[in-house]
């Protein structure tokens, strides 16, 4: 086992450093002589690499998926140039001594014989001329057609990618703000756009290496020929004709061996920069796009058949080829008709099914939107992408802030227009039920007096929909004046966004359902499967029981973001009866520090928590009038009407007194049971009041300093 492990490590290290070793080998090849056999092997490897790169490009659906192509192109180009240097050195050193037949580079001689059409044993002058012509034609094709075209396309693609970058990013932001995509999807889309831009920018530079490689190959070939003849005649004492023939053939072979891989790489470069963003490979794209109509092939076949009637044309080739085209076109048309008939049948079946549903045979269930913002037609510009879509951006922030603040992943907010609303009116609904409504004056700003106003200004009176405080509408011209006077000035998108934020906070328990609870549990299971298995499997909590606990916490504005601590607490008390109200109190005690810190000024160095304490006598009286249902549900407080009025009056007076002293109304109860009874007895008359238990404050420890503002008696 150890030896196998070590072997794996060795192979891993080799793989990590293989590219670096290849780069060093290329540099060494530029400086050191290479034997003929090794040169043949390296040339075979060069052709193989070029073929592999070309095939990878053909089977890569999207161009930017092959992100390493520019660097592969650079390595392959430098490798080919190193081989040119090695072959030039070998030709100049060995050819005059061995002659053409005895030259050690078999690949050079083999490629030379392919284009010249003669054999190594019997070279001919005619074949040499033909080989030179073919070699020159290949170079012209590569320089003028493939390389130049690929370079130009690379430049244009890079320019257009950079020019359209901001528009693409803005489009992604708009989709994110409107809720059509999630944050993760937006990040993936932006990463894909950035990858495309980086790829085409790199290809713009990498294509220059291809064109430079071709020019260098031509220059090296000329050196091989001229310098070879000079060396053969001057040093090797070869006759001029023999030297010209030997070095010309070897030069042709060397040039072809260098230009063939370069041609393949140029072709691959052209293919990849002319690619598109399709997720299908080139072969499938061609099949879909070239076989759209069978009539194209029929017309082509008929044209070939007519050409066979022209004198001296090879009718025995044109006629069969035309017949094949006509046959293939006929099959395509037949398949198209069959597909069209099948599509019509499916559409008809769908219509029949829909009609049967409308006739009452099937009653379709139309699901409600979890959250929906309905706008009057005059407010539609607030979500118009062409006009900035300011409200969309703010709604995205609402969802993020709710996740951070309450730990609740707010569902996507659907935005629709509603012609039944007044033109300047909006309505926010939760699961089809209206939770808030107000009117907005576009082109105006809402100004609120927060206590810092030095000079009152005139405006149309109104109320802030989020906090129901008096405010005024002012136009654009009065905005600066209002800000200088000390008013808090808010624009229409912010007004709507703030209103929606407050609605979501106050209705968070209604937004959370079984599906959202399961999604939260599944996400926690990825990182902490132990606690999830313990809660669900060991202590048999249902999603409904967990949902009720989380809803009760959200109902009192307690964040459920620390879901792990909540689940651990449920597991700790899993052996007890699963009474919802009891579990909520146990969870609150576990989150005591978090809850207390919510109501402490973060800038207060003393961390003072100021509370009104429910007296011992009041607590005892509350417990005496406690009614516990037989089904184990939450206890309730059953004061008689007189005591109930006295109790509400006492609490209301105490809260009013602390509000006058600018304190937030927080009540402190001795036990968890009393806390539950107090909270549910006063929350209707005094919404926003916080009720804590002593155990929650004790759980906060020394991080909180308790200050008793007074006592509440019955």
N, C-alpha and C positions, 0 to 999 in steps of 0.2 A: 504493500500500500504506500509506503514511504517513497520507494523508487518511482512509482507511478506519479505520485504527487510532485516529486522533484522534476520529472520529465515534463510534466505539464507546465511547471514554472519556467523551465528552460525554453520550451516552445513559446510560451507567452512573452518572454523577454526577447526572443528572436523576432517575433512578430512586431513588437513595439519598436525595435531598432532597425527593422528591415529597410525602411525608406531612407533612413540616414546612411546606412551602409550602401544602398544603391546610389545615392548622391555622391558619396566619396568614390565609389567605383567609376562613375562617369568622369569625374575629375581626373582620376588616375589614368583612365583610358585616353584622355587628351595628351598625356605626357609620356606614357610608356608604350613600347612596341608590343604588338599582340601577335602570337603565332597564327598561321593560316587556319588551322582547325578551330581554334578558339574564336577567331573572327567569323568563321562560318556559323558557329553556334550562336554568337551574339547577333548576327544578321537575321537568323531564323527567329530569335527571340524578339527582335525589333518588328518583324512582320507580324508575329503572333500578337504582340501588344497592340499594334494598330488595328488588327482585325477584332480583338476583344473590345477595344474602346468603341469601334464603329458599331458592333453588335449591341453593346450596352446602351448606346445612344438610341438605336432603333427600338429597343425594348423598354425605354424609359418614357412613360406617358407624358410627364410634365418636365419641361426643360430644366427648371430650377431644382428638380429632385436630384439631379446629378451635380451637386454643389462642388464636388472636388474636380470637375472636368477642367477648369482653367489651370489648376496645378498639375493635373495629369498631363495636359497638353504641353506645359512647360517642361516637365520631366522627359516626355517622349521626344520633344524637339531637341533638347540638349543631348539626349542619348543618341539620336540619329546623327547629330553633328559630330559627336565623339566617334561614332563608327566611320563617318566620312574621313575624319582625320586619321584613324587607324588604317583604313584601307588605302588612303593616299600614301601613307608611310610604307606600307607593305608593297604597293605597286612600284614606288620609286626605288625601294631597296632590292627587290627580288626579281622583277620582270626582265631586266637586262641580262641577268645571269641564268634564269631558268627558261626564258622564252614563254610564249603563250601556252604551249601544251604542258610544260612542267610547272607552271605557276601554282603555288599552294592554295590559293583561294578558290575553292570549288564553286561556291555560290556566285562569285563574280563571273566565272566562265559559263556557268549554267544559264544565268540571266542574259549574258551576252549572246549565247547561242540561240535563245528563245526569239529574240527580236531580229537577229541577223538571218535566221533561217538556215544556217550551216551548222556543221558539227565541229567539236573541238579538234578532232583529228584532221579535218579537211576544211579549214576556213577559206572563204572566197571573198573577192573584192566586191562583188555585187551584193552579197549579204551584208558586208560592212556598210555600204552606202545606204541600204534599206534600213539597217539598224540605226544609223545616225539620224535618218529622216524621222523614223518613228519616235526616237528619243526626243528630238527637238519638238515634234508635235505634242507629245505628252507634257513637256515643260510648258509649252504655250497654253495648252488647255488648263493646266493647273494655275499658272500665273494670272492669265487674263480672265478666265471664267470663274473657277471655283474659289480660289484664294481671295481675289479682289471682291467678288460678290459677298462672300462670308464676312470679310472685314467691314464692308459697307453696311450690311445688315446688323452686325454687332454694334456699330456706332449708332445707328438709328434706334435700335432696341434699347440701348443704354440711355439715350437722350429721352425717349418717350417714357421709360420707366421712371426716370428722375422727375420729369415734368408732371407725371400723373400721381406721384407719391402722396402729396398732400390731399388730393381729392379722394384717393382710395382710403387714407386714414380717416378723413372726415366722414366718408360713407360708413365705415365701421363704427365710428363714434355715434353716428345717428341711429344705426341699428341697435347699438347697446343702450342708448338713452331711451329709445322707444320700447325697450324690453323684448325685442324680437330675438336677441341672442344674449347669452350669459357672459359674465366677465371672462370666464375661461375661453369661451368661443371667440370673444373679441381679441384676447391675447393671442390665440392661435392664428386668427386671421391677420393680425398685424405682424406677427412673426413670419407668416407666409409672404406677405407683401414685402417685408424687409429682406427676406431671403431672395425673392425675385430681383429686387433692386441690386443687392450685393452681387448676385450671379451675373446679371447683364453688365454691370459696371466692370466686373472682373473679366468677362468675356471680351469687352471692348479693348482691354489691354492685351489679353491673351491672344486675340486674333492677329495682333502685330507680330507675335512670335512665329505664327504660321507663315505669314508673308515673308518675314525675314529668313526663315528656314529655307524657303524655296530659292530666294536670291542667293543665299550662301551656298546652297547645293549647286546652282549653276556656276558660281564662281569657282568652287572647288573642282567641279568637272573640267572646267577650262584649264585649271592649273594641272590637273592630272594629265591631260592630253599634251599640253605644251611642254611642261617640265619633264614629262615622261619621255617624250621624243628627244629632248635635249640630253637627258641623262643616258638614254639608250645609245645615242649616237656618240656623244662626247666621252662617256665613261665606259659604257659596255661595248664600244666599238661595233655596234650593230649597223648594218646597212640602213639607209634612211627609210626605204620601203618597208623593210621588216619591222623597224622600230615604230613606224607610223601604224602599221597593221596591228602589231601587238598591243601598243598602248591605246590605240583607238578602241579595240575590242574590250580591253580591261576597263577603260574609262566608261564605255557604254554600260557594261555590267555593273560597275560601281555606281554610276549615276542612276540606273534603274533601281538598284537595291536601296539607294537613298531616297529616290523620289516616290517609289511605290508606297512605303509607309507614310511619307509626307502627304501623298495624294489621299490616302485613306483618312488621315487625321484632318485634312482640309475638308473632305467630304463630311466627316463627323461634325466638324465645327459648323459647316453650313446647315446641316440637319438640326443641330441643337439650338442654334440662334434663330432659325425660322420656325421653331416649334411653337405650340400654343399652351394654354392652361388646361387642356383636356386631361381627363383622368384615364383615357384609353390609349393603348399603344398605337403606333403609326399604322400597322397592318389592319387593325380593326377600324380605324378612322377611314382609311382608304376604301375598305369594303363597304362601309356604310354610305360614304359620300359618292363613290363612283357607280354604285348600283341602285341609285335612287329611281332611275327610269330605265325600263327595258328598251324603250324606243331608241335610245342613244345607240345601243348595240345593234339593233336591227338596221338603222340607217347606215351605220358603219359597214355592216356586212353587205348591204346592197351596193354601197359605193365600191367596195373591193370587187364585187361581182361584175359591176360595170367596167371597172378598170381592166378586167381580164379580157374584154372584147377589143381593147386597143392592140393594134398589131405590134408584134415583137415584145409584148409584156408577158411574163411567165404565168399564163392562165392556169397552169397545173398547180401553182402555189396560191394565186389570188382567189380562185374559185373555192377550194376547200376551206381556206381561212375565212372567206366571207360567209360560207355556210355555217361555220362554227359560231361566228358572231350573231348571225340571225337566230340560230337555235338557242344560244344563251339568252338573247334578248326576249325571245318568246317565253322561256321559262321564268324569267324575272317578271314579265307582265302577268303570267298566270299566278305566280306567288303573290303579287301585289293585289290581284282581284280576290284571292282567297283570304288574305289578311284584312282587306277592306270589308268583305262580307262578315268575317268574324267580329270585327270591331262594331259593325252595325248591329249585329245580333246581341253583343254585350251591352251596347247602349240601350237597345230596346228592352232587354231584360231589366236593366237598371231603372228605366222609365216605368215599366210595369210594376216593379217592386215599390217604387216611390208612390205610384198611383194607388196601389193596394194599401199602403200606409196612410195615404190621405183619406181613403174611404173608410178608415176606422178599423181595418182588419189588424193593423199593427200600430201601436201607439208609441211613437219615437220619444225618447227622453232627451230633452235639450238641456245640457249642463249649463249651470250659471257660471259667470266669470267670478273668480275668487275676489278680485278687486277690479273696479271699473270706474273710470273718470269720464263722465258725459259732459260735453261742452255745447253751449249754444253756438250758432253759426258765426257770430261776431268774434268768438274767442278762438276760432280755428287757426288764425295766424300764429298763435302761441306755440303750436305744434307743427307748423309748416317748415319743412327742412330748408326750403328756398329762402325763408326769412329768418333763419337762425335757430329755430326750434328751441328757444330758451327753456321752455317748460320741460321738454324731454330730458335735458341734461339735469335739471333739478330733481326730476322723478327718479333718475338713476341714483343720485346721491341719497335720496330718501331711503331707497332699498338698502344701500350700503350702510347708512347710519343706523337703520333699524337693526341690522344684523350685529353691528358692533355694540349698540346700546342695550338692546333687549335679548340678543342671542337668537332672534327669530328671523328666519329667512323669509322675507316678504315675497309672496308670489308676484308674477309679472302683472303690472297694472295696465289693463287694456284701456285705450283711449279711443272714444267714438264720439261722433256728433249726434245730437238728439234734437230733432226739429220741434219737439213738444216743449222744450225749455225756452225761456226768454233768450233773445240773442246774446245778451251779456251775462247769462247765468251759467253756472256749472253745478254738477251734482256728483258726489262721490258715493259709490255703493259697495257694500261688502256682501258677497253672495246674493246679489239681487236686491238687497234691502238698503235703502238710502240711509247713510250715516252722517251726511253733511251736505249743505247746499248754501250757496251765496252768490252775490253778483259782483262783477268786476267792471270797471270803467277803463277800457283800453285808451292809452295815451295820457292817463292820469296816474298819480302816485298817492298812496295812502300814507298819511302822516299821523303819528301817535305821540301823545304827550307822556313821556316816561318820567316826568318830574324835573327835567333839566331845561324846560322851555323858558326862555327869557322874554319872549315877546310873542303874543298870540297873533296868528294870521287867519284870514278869512278863507273858508273853503266849504264844500258841501259835506254836511255831517253824515257820518256812517259809523259802523261798528266793525272792529277787526273780527273776521269770522273764526279765527283760531282761538282767541282768548276772550272774545266778547267785550273788549274794552273800547271806549269812545275813540273815534278817529275822524279825520276829514280827508276829502279828496282835493288834491291840487293839481293843476296842469303842469306841463313841462316848464313853462316860464317861471313858475313859483317854486320850483324844486330847490334851487340854490338858496332862495330866501328862507324856505322852511328848514333846511339843514343849518343855516347860520343861526336861526332862532332856537335851535336845540331840539327840533322834532326828530323822531325816528322815521325816516322816509323809506318806504318799501315799494318796489315795483310789482306789477300784476303777477308775473310768474312766481315771484317769491311769496306773495300772499297765498296763492293757491297751494304752493309746495308746503308752506308752513302749516296751512290748514290740514292738508292731507297727512302731514307728519303727526300732528296732534290727534287726528282721528285714528291713525294706525296705533299710536301709543295707547289710547284709551280703549281700543277695541282689539288689542293684540290677542286676547284670549279667544275671541270669536274667529280670528284668522287662523289660529292654530287648530288643525284637525288631525284625524287619524293618519292621513297620508303624510302630512308634514312631520308628525311624530315619528312615523316609521322611517322617513328619510333621515331624520336626525339620528335615530338609533343606528341605522345602517352605516352612516358616516362615522360615528364613534366606534363602531365595531371594527372598522379598518385599522384603527390605531390602538384600541383597547378592547380586544375581544373578550377578555376575562370578565370584566365587570358586566358586559352585556349578556354573556352566557349565564352569569350568576343571577342576574335580574330576571331574565326571560325563562331560562331552563330550570335553574335550581329552585327559585322562589315563585315561579309561575305567575309573574306579573303579566297582565295583558296590556296591549297597546292602549286600550281604553283607560285603564287605571293610571298609566304613566301620563297619558294625555290630560286627564283631570288634574293631576298634580301640577303639571306645567301650566295649565290654564289658570289655576288658582294663583300661582306665582305671578303670572303675567297680569292677572286682574288687579293685583296690588303693586304693579310696576316693578316687580323683582325680575332682574335679568336672568334668563335661563342659559346664558352663554357658558357658564361653568357646569355643563351637563354631566361631566364625569363625576363631580362631587354630588350632584343630585342622584345619579344612579347608584353611587356607592352608599349613600344614605338609605336609599330604598332597599338595597341589599342588606344593610346592617339591621334593618327592622323587618326583614322579610318573614321572620317567624311569627310576627304579631299579625292580628287580623288586618286585612288590607282596607282599613278605614281611610277614606280620602282625606278628611280634615285632619286626622292624626298624623298621617304621612306628610302632609303639607307643613305642619308645625315642626316636625323633625327635620325636614329639609331646610326650613327657615333658620332653625338653630345652627345647622351646619354652615349656612351661608350668612351667619350673623355679622361677620366683619364686613362683607360685601354690602349687606343691607344698610348697616349703620353708616358706612362711608358715603352712601348715596346722599345723605342728609347733612353732611359736614362740609363746611366751606374748605375747599382744598388749600386756600391761602392762609387758613387759621393755624398758627403754629401750635396752639393748645389742643387742636382736634376736639373741640367742644361740641357735644350733642345735647341740645336744649330740648327738654320734654316736659309735658304735663303728666303727672303721675295719677293713675286711678287709685284712690285711697283703698286701704284694707277693708274698711266697712262697706264701701261700694262694691268691691270685688266679692265679698261674702254675700251681699244681697243679690248680686248678679248670679252667683252660683246657686243660690236658693231658688231663683226663678228660672233655672235652666231646664229645658225640656229636651230629653234625649230620645230620638225616634227609635222604635224597635228594630228597624232595618239597618241600624248602624250608620245612618247618614249623619250629616252635620247637626250638632245641637243648636237650639235656637233659644232666644231670650223671650220669656213670656211675662212681661210686666203687665199689671192692670193698667187701664187707660190713664189714671191719675199719676201713678209712678212713672209710666212711660213718658208723659209730658214733662214731669220734673227731671227725669234723666236727660232727655234731649235738651231741655232748657239749660241744665247745668253744664253739659258738654259744650253747647253752643256759646254760652257766656264765657267759659274759660278759653275757648278757641278765639273768640273775638278779642279778648284781652291780650293774648299773645300776638295776634296779628297786628294790633295797635302798636306793639313794641317791636314790630318788624321781625318776628320769629315765625318760622314755618310751623304749622300745627302738627305736632307729633305727640301721640298719647302712649304712655308706657303702662303695661299691665303686668301683674305679678306672675300669672301662669299662662300657658299656651291656650288653655280652654277659655279663660277669661278674655284673652286677646281676640279669639274667634268670635265670641259673643258680642264684644264691644264693637268690633269692626262691622259686623253685619247688621248691628242695630242702628248705627249712625251714618253709614255710607250713603244712603239715599238722601238724607237731609243735608249732609256735609261732605259732598264729594271732594276728593283730593286730600282728605285727612289721612295721615299715616298712623297706623297702630302697631306698636312693637311689644314684644314680651321681654321680661327681664333676662331670660335665657339667651335671647339673641344678643343683647348688650354684653352679657357675660362672655359669650363666645367671641366677641370682638376684642376682649382682653384690654391690654394697656394702650391699644391703638386708639381708643375712644375715651374721652373724659366726660362723664355724665353731669349734666347741670339740670336740677329740678326747678322748673319755673313756677310750679304750684301744684295743688291737688284738686282732684275732681271728686265731689261727694254727691250722693243721691239725696 
